[in-house]
Amino acid sequence: MTSVMDQMGEALWIMVLGMVLVYLFLGILILGLKLIANRYAPEATDTANRPEAPSISSKPQGLDPRLVAAITSAVQQYRAQEGRS
């Protein structure tokens, strides 16, 4: 019985060691990525010197009613062919 308990203890120790190593590796990876991102990130530009973006037309553009009718008709035909109506 001692042999089984020894094996269980060793398995638990290996599992804990593996989990600690994985979390340690991931933590170092995240820290390294953040340091690299901060070092090589583009500098913020002054927004006051930027030209204004062209404004989008205030008139809302709706869908073409003929297009909506064509889509609706196609869906109805598909459902009729598949027997889903």
N, C-alpha and C positions, 0 to 999 in steps of 0.2 A: 504494500500500500504506500510505502514511503516513496517508491519509485514514481508512482503516478503523481503524487503531491509535488515531488521535486520537478517533474516535467511541467506541471501546471504553473508552478512558480517561475520556472525559466521561461515559459511561453508568455506569461504576464509581463515579465521583465523585458523581453524582446519587444512586445507590443508597445509598452510604455516608451521604451527607448526609440522605437521607430516613429511614434507619434511626436515625440519631442523633437526629433531630428527634422521631420517634415515641417512642423510649425516654425522651427528655427530657420530652415531654408527659405520658407515662404516669407517670413518676416524680413530676412536679409534681402530677398529679391524685391519686395515692395519698397524697402528703404532705398535700395540702389536705384530703382526706377524713379522714385521721387527726387532723389538727388540729381540724376541725369536730366530729368524733366525741368528742374529748376535751373540747372546750369545752361541748358541749350534751348530754353523756351524763348520765343520771340519777344522782344521788348514791346511794351504797350505804346501805341502811337497816340499822339494828341488828336482828339476827335474834333477840335476846333478848326484844324487846318484841312480837314477832309471836305471835299465838295459834297453838296447835298445829293442824295439819291433822287432820281426822278420819281415824282409822286405817281401812285397808281390812280387810275381814273376812279372818281367817286361813283360813277354809274355802275350799279351791280349788273354783272352779265349772267343771265340765266341760261338754262339749257334750251336748246332748240326743241320746240314741241314735236317736230317731225322726228328728231333723233330719239326722243323719249318714246314716241309711238312705235318706232321701229324696234327698239330694245324690248318693249313690252310685248310686241307681237312675236318676236323671236323666242322670248321666255315661254310664252303660252304654247307655241308650237313645240318647243322642246319638251315641256311637261306633258303635252298630249301624246307625243311619241313614246315617252317613257311610262305613260299611264299614271302620272302623279297628280293629275288635275284634281 
